[in-house]
Amino acid sequence: MSNATPLPFDLPAVARKKLTIDFDGGNQSSDAGLLLLRGAEKKIGVCARLADAMRDRRDPTRVRHAMFELVSARVLAIACGYKDGNDLDWLRNDPALKMAVGRCPETGAPLASQSTISRFENAPTKTDAARIAKALVDQFSAHVTPAYRDIFDIDDTFNAAHGGQQMIFWNAHYDERGFASMHVYHAGTGLPVATILRPAKTPNGREVRTVIKHLTKRILKTWKRANIVWRGDSHYGRAEAMDWCDQNGVGYIWPADGRIRQRR
């Protein structure tokens, strides 16, 4: 330490070696768990699959941060509780995050800044969003073996929003504006299959049918002859959705008019 303040007492030597204490921690990180997440990513490859699904429209001669690095940095930061993109302005030099993304902690260049992350998050189009959603479904299908019958739970969760965010909607039940993201989980494993950001209103029959139709067809591209059953609350038991299931040999379990309506 260049400006060290001597201790007011001497410490006893250890094995005839002088013992010195300082408080210069150097380049440290409080998020060592990132290295475990890096191991999980190496095994599962979620970030890699998402990066491959996103079209990179940047000038390749000026790219400093590969798409995989951008996806990994953002996903890993969120996993550690850093939900705001502004956090990347100082996390970009965090040695653990740099190693998790694949850069050396000391000699590696800093990761993407907040401004780069903001451009990255606002770049995808609706088509890109659809490609990402398909990639997540393919991720699930590739790592799970179908059983005799596979039940998929579909539901939505309210998330309050503040300010003039896009797609927010007033929800009388929660008495505030927000989103009602639609989630799909595989009942047998508890694994997530898809998440769809949407306004905080009850889905109509056309919306439910569209989601079920596209997800079923995407899953069957890998699982082929799987026996799929959909399960959800009463507001998912729409006539349009049930008619499509009946016409395509897909099962369902939905409360309807106070009764449980099911097939297969």
C-alpha positions as CSV (number, residue, x, y, z in Angstrom):
1,M,0.0,0.0,0.0
2,S,1.4,3.3,-1.0
3,N,-0.4,5.3,1.7
4,A,-0.4,2.6,4.4
5,T,-1.2,3.6,8.0
6,P,1.0,1.6,10.4
7,L,-0.8,-0.4,13.1
8,P,-0.2,0.9,16.7
9,F,1.3,-2.4,17.7
10,D,3.6,-5.1,16.2
11,L,2.2,-8.5,15.2
12,P,4.2,-11.6,16.2
13,A,6.2,-13.3,13.4
14,V,5.1,-16.6,12.0
15,A,7.9,-19.1,11.2
16,R,10.4,-16.2,11.4
17,K,8.4,-14.3,8.8
18,K,7.1,-10.8,9.4
19,L,3.3,-10.6,9.5
20,T,1.7,-7.6,7.7
21,I,-1.9,-6.7,7.5
22,D,-3.4,-4.3,4.9
23,F,-6.9,-3.5,3.7
24,D,-6.2,-3.3,0.0
25,G,-8.5,-6.0,-1.3
26,G,-7.7,-5.4,-5.0
27,N,-10.0,-6.6,-7.7
28,Q,-12.7,-8.5,-5.9
29,S,-16.2,-9.7,-6.5
30,S,-19.1,-10.5,-4.1
31,D,-20.8,-12.7,-6.8
32,A,-18.7,-15.8,-6.9
33,G,-21.9,-17.8,-7.6
34,L,-21.6,-16.6,-11.2
35,L,-19.0,-19.2,-11.8
36,L,-21.5,-21.9,-10.9
37,L,-24.0,-20.3,-13.3
38,R,-21.3,-20.4,-16.0
39,G,-20.9,-24.1,-15.4
40,A,-24.7,-24.5,-15.8
41,E,-24.6,-22.5,-19.0
42,K,-21.8,-24.7,-20.4
43,K,-24.0,-27.8,-19.7
44,I,-27.4,-26.5,-20.8
45,G,-26.6,-23.7,-23.3
46,V,-29.6,-21.4,-22.8
47,C,-27.7,-18.2,-23.4
48,A,-26.0,-19.7,-26.5
49,R,-29.4,-20.8,-27.9
50,L,-30.9,-17.3,-27.4
51,A,-27.9,-15.6,-28.9
52,D,-28.1,-17.8,-32.0
53,A,-31.8,-16.9,-32.4
54,M,-31.2,-13.1,-32.3
55,R,-30.2,-11.4,-35.5
56,D,-27.2,-9.2,-35.2
57,R,-27.7,-6.1,-37.4
58,R,-24.5,-4.3,-36.2
59,D,-21.6,-3.5,-38.4
60,P,-19.2,-6.5,-37.8
61,T,-16.1,-4.2,-38.1
62,R,-17.2,-2.2,-35.1
63,V,-18.5,-5.0,-32.8
64,R,-16.6,-5.2,-29.5
65,H,-19.2,-7.4,-27.7
66,A,-20.4,-10.6,-29.3
67,M,-24.2,-11.3,-29.1
68,F,-23.5,-14.3,-26.8
69,E,-21.5,-11.9,-24.4
70,L,-24.4,-9.4,-24.4
71,V,-27.0,-12.1,-23.6
72,S,-24.8,-13.8,-21.0
73,A,-23.9,-10.6,-19.2
74,R,-27.6,-9.4,-19.0
75,V,-29.0,-12.8,-18.0
76,L,-26.3,-13.5,-15.4
77,A,-26.6,-10.0,-13.9
78,I,-30.4,-10.5,-13.5
79,A,-29.7,-13.9,-11.9
80,C,-27.6,-12.2,-9.3
81,G,-30.3,-9.7,-8.5
82,Y,-29.1,-6.8,-10.8
83,K,-32.4,-6.2,-12.7
84,D,-31.5,-2.7,-13.9
85,G,-29.4,-2.3,-17.0
86,N,-27.7,0.7,-15.3
87,D,-25.9,-1.8,-13.1
88,L,-23.8,-3.0,-16.0
89,D,-21.9,0.3,-15.9
90,W,-20.0,-1.0,-12.9
91,L,-20.6,-4.7,-13.3
92,R,-18.7,-4.6,-16.6
93,N,-15.5,-4.6,-14.6
94,D,-16.6,-7.3,-12.1
95,P,-14.0,-10.1,-12.3
96,A,-16.5,-12.9,-11.6
97,L,-18.9,-11.6,-14.2
98,K,-16.1,-11.2,-16.8
99,M,-15.0,-14.8,-16.2
100,A,-18.6,-16.1,-16.4
101,V,-19.0,-14.4,-19.8
102,G,-15.7,-15.8,-20.9
103,R,-13.2,-13.0,-20.4
104,C,-10.1,-12.9,-18.2
105,P,-10.8,-11.1,-14.9
106,E,-7.7,-8.8,-15.0
107,T,-6.5,-8.6,-18.6
108,G,-9.9,-9.0,-20.4
109,A,-11.6,-6.0,-21.8
110,P,-14.6,-4.6,-19.8
111,L,-18.0,-6.0,-20.7
112,A,-20.7,-4.0,-22.3
113,S,-21.8,-0.7,-20.7
114,Q,-25.4,0.4,-19.9
115,S,-25.8,2.2,-23.2
116,T,-24.8,-0.9,-25.2
117,I,-27.1,-3.0,-23.1
118,S,-30.0,-0.6,-23.7
119,R,-29.4,-0.7,-27.5
120,F,-29.3,-4.5,-27.3
121,E,-32.6,-4.7,-25.4
122,N,-34.4,-2.4,-27.7
123,A,-33.0,-3.8,-31.0
124,P,-35.3,-7.0,-31.4
125,T,-38.3,-6.7,-33.6
126,K,-41.6,-8.7,-33.2
127,T,-40.1,-11.3,-35.5
128,D,-37.0,-11.6,-33.3
129,A,-39.2,-11.9,-30.2
130,A,-41.0,-14.8,-31.9
131,R,-37.6,-16.5,-32.8
132,I,-36.5,-16.1,-29.1
133,A,-39.8,-17.7,-27.9
134,K,-39.3,-20.6,-30.3
135,A,-35.7,-21.0,-29.1
136,L,-36.9,-21.3,-25.5
137,V,-39.5,-24.0,-26.4
138,D,-36.8,-25.9,-28.4
139,Q,-34.5,-25.6,-25.4
140,F,-37.1,-27.4,-23.2
141,S,-38.0,-30.0,-25.9
142,A,-34.3,-30.9,-26.4
143,H,-33.7,-31.6,-22.7
144,V,-36.8,-33.4,-21.7
145,T,-38.0,-36.8,-22.8
146,P,-41.7,-37.1,-23.3
147,A,-43.7,-39.4,-21.0
148,Y,-46.9,-41.4,-21.7
149,R,-48.9,-38.2,-21.1
150,D,-47.4,-34.7,-20.7
151,I,-49.4,-32.0,-18.9
152,F,-48.6,-28.3,-19.6
153,D,-49.9,-25.7,-17.1
154,I,-50.7,-22.3,-18.5
155,D,-51.4,-19.2,-16.3
156,D,-50.7,-15.5,-16.0
157,T,-49.0,-13.4,-13.3
158,F,-49.7,-9.8,-12.6
159,N,-46.7,-7.5,-12.5
160,A,-47.3,-3.8,-11.5
161,A,-45.7,-1.2,-13.8
162,H,-44.9,2.4,-13.1
163,G,-44.6,5.2,-15.7
164,G,-45.6,5.2,-19.3
165,Q,-44.3,1.7,-20.2
166,Q,-45.5,0.1,-23.4
167,M,-48.3,-2.5,-23.2
168,I,-49.4,-1.7,-19.6
169,F,-53.1,-2.0,-18.9
170,W,-55.4,-1.1,-16.0
171,N,-56.4,-4.2,-13.9
172,A,-59.4,-3.6,-11.7
173,H,-58.7,-6.6,-9.5
174,Y,-55.2,-5.4,-8.6
175,D,-56.3,-1.7,-8.8
176,E,-53.3,-0.6,-10.7
177,R,-51.6,-0.7,-14.1
178,G,-49.2,-3.5,-15.2
179,F,-48.6,-6.6,-17.2
180,A,-50.1,-10.1,-17.0
181,S,-47.3,-12.2,-18.4
182,M,-48.5,-15.6,-19.6
183,H,-46.4,-18.6,-18.3
184,V,-46.3,-22.2,-19.5
185,Y,-44.7,-24.9,-17.4
186,H,-44.2,-28.6,-17.9
187,A,-46.1,-30.3,-15.0
188,G,-43.9,-33.4,-14.9
189,T,-40.6,-31.6,-14.4
190,G,-41.6,-28.1,-13.3
191,L,-39.5,-26.6,-16.1
192,P,-40.5,-23.4,-17.8
193,V,-41.5,-23.8,-21.5
194,A,-42.6,-20.2,-22.5
195,T,-43.2,-16.8,-21.2
196,I,-45.2,-14.2,-23.1
197,L,-45.3,-10.5,-22.1
198,R,-48.8,-9.1,-22.4
199,P,-51.1,-6.4,-21.0
200,A,-52.8,-7.0,-17.6
201,K,-56.2,-8.1,-18.9
202,T,-57.9,-11.5,-19.2
203,P,-57.0,-13.3,-22.4
204,N,-59.8,-13.9,-24.9
205,G,-60.5,-17.1,-26.7
206,R,-58.5,-16.2,-29.8
207,E,-55.4,-15.3,-27.8
208,V,-55.5,-18.6,-25.8
209,R,-56.1,-20.6,-28.9
210,T,-53.2,-18.9,-30.7
211,V,-50.7,-19.5,-27.8
212,I,-51.8,-23.2,-27.4
213,K,-51.7,-23.9,-31.1
214,H,-48.2,-22.5,-31.7
215,L,-46.7,-24.0,-28.6
216,T,-48.2,-27.4,-29.3
217,K,-47.0,-27.5,-32.9
218,R,-43.5,-26.3,-31.8
219,I,-43.2,-29.0,-29.2
220,L,-44.5,-31.7,-31.6
221,K,-41.7,-30.8,-34.0
222,T,-39.3,-32.5,-31.6
223,W,-41.6,-34.8,-29.6
224,K,-43.5,-36.0,-32.7
225,R,-46.3,-38.2,-31.3
226,A,-46.4,-36.9,-27.8
227,N,-49.7,-37.0,-25.8
228,I,-50.1,-33.4,-24.8
229,V,-52.7,-32.1,-22.3
230,W,-53.2,-28.5,-21.4
231,R,-54.3,-27.4,-18.0
232,G,-55.3,-24.0,-16.7
233,D,-57.8,-21.8,-14.8
234,S,-61.3,-21.1,-16.0
235,H,-60.4,-18.0,-18.0
236,Y,-58.3,-20.3,-20.2
237,G,-61.2,-22.6,-20.8
238,R,-62.3,-20.7,-23.9
239,A,-64.5,-22.3,-26.6
240,E,-62.0,-21.4,-29.3
241,A,-59.1,-23.1,-27.5
242,M,-61.2,-26.3,-26.7
243,D,-62.5,-26.6,-30.2
244,W,-58.9,-26.4,-31.6
245,C,-57.8,-29.1,-29.1
246,D,-60.7,-31.3,-30.1
247,Q,-59.9,-30.9,-33.8
248,N,-56.2,-31.7,-33.3
249,G,-56.3,-34.5,-30.8
250,V,-54.9,-32.5,-27.9
251,G,-56.2,-33.0,-24.4
252,Y,-57.2,-30.3,-21.9
253,I,-58.4,-29.8,-18.3
254,W,-60.1,-26.5,-17.8
255,P,-62.9,-25.4,-15.4
256,A,-65.8,-24.1,-17.4
257,D,-69.2,-22.8,-16.1
258,G,-68.4,-24.0,-12.6
259,R,-67.5,-27.5,-13.8
260,I,-64.3,-29.2,-14.8
261,R,-64.3,-29.7,-18.6
262,Q,-61.7,-32.2,-19.8
263,R,-60.8,-34.4,-22.6
264,R,-58.5,-37.4,-22.5
